[in-house]
Amino acid sequence: MKNASEAQEEQTTGERSTRNRVARSVLVHGPSTAADLAERLGLTQAAVRRHLDALVAEDIVEPREKRVYGNRGRGRPAKVFALTDCGRDAFDQAYDQLAADALRWIAESAGGGEQGDAAVSAFARARVAAQAERYRSVVEAAGPEERTQALAEALSQDGYAATTRNAPASAGEQLCQHHCPVAHIAEQFPQLCEAEAEVFSRLLGTHVQRLATIAHGDGVCTTFVPKAASPSGTTAPTNTASNAGRNPA
């Protein structure tokens, strides 16, 4: 027979476990409504809202107005909940001050200005080169229509919680990274994001367009991949990895 203290501890542990599931669901799927989370986790909306209130109080998630594309219907748009910087930190961010200091030293040692930016870009490309080689065999083994999904699965194994979804009007796919292990460093050095987009372009054999990044404050890193990508391994055209047209999630 459990005493009151044991029962209370068990209830608290259960509550914390469910709260962590809610936070992780937001991490994996991006900004979500209470209804989305309830359906995804098999909970009531009332229970989800209770956990969201606690997560907001802990500065793990924050409420935002849901973006509506196209004609907006009547009524107020649904509220979505997104991870805060503090919330992302709780999921083992792979960055530290040493990394930022090292990149700053690289830029300054190269003379600063455009030369410094070029040096950081060269480092960023070298950093993702090995990562790209690990992904290449996985992507090349997939059929043309499955390559973006294969890349997403490879990214997920490295902690990016990546998924794919159809782009509006079926013009292609969106590669979504719901977690970025170096988001805080990329805020200061966007060359990291640019190098990553270039790698995606080369691996998929087509131009890609970065629509949103966590480093810029968006809920998800989103990359547009157009339909009918060329066979993997071909060389992408110059400047194919575009950062134009950011579309916050």
Steps between C-alpha positions, in 0.01 A plus 500: 500500500652832389512783750392854408856615436571215257173557317573871469852432369364252244242753382764773471729272301215409267411865450860587418525211255187612317621861502826387340301315234311820422823701471667234283198488271537874444871445431439226244193644327559872538255763630177318592152578624357338811269301271797376294681386813192332649445296184868416463548387861160346570417752773203726562538864397438600862795287613721636224412860591589431863843371398547788256423751775771339714748497210429867430560581867834313479594693182519175301232594246335826402163574337493657156232598254469234231598627158227471238587492132244603240155626597440507874161377616288657769606494860836524668778272373590204720781546750806283450774416748867506401819420690689791653880524494493365855286209384741415220789513747328223696540268200879480517610782271842406354660840528702699751685826532820335381347439155394863464841621616675268252295625204554859605875433518493350148326810366735742674812304401394521136486878523137554588240644264438309177820299543390395846157400374660296222722320751202409717312381190796279406500352850123442485529317167783284634298422811198369307709316237549190717135512604400514132706193415320300769167599348597450135476120493160509673362759257642330190351166604150651503278546195466851352169558678630378837830686522376792706344258749825299510693819576249589775549159663878539488476846654275365776767250597730798559247670729325737257151345544440540126180428309363567152166629380346600170548863406194717423353437152707178480792693353743282689586406857604677816784353703431603861762487777322541832823516699836660426793396723694816406214753487657751739832496313318537166331815633844663502642317198234442229771342284421175684144504363618598152752215485235253611260616226777462242554141615128423470509636146794281401360188664158537339636616164269800476480857619347548844364808675524572871164631615558522874763428763492448875808722520290792371228437758271276296344191650647260244785502247311458172661432162301485177596217263333528157345205322685279256844529653783384275682178592700533820865575465473753216655837551247766591509831312682793656311676780229233503472497877302817544421664831252740342130504576511398863158392614481469880333185627 
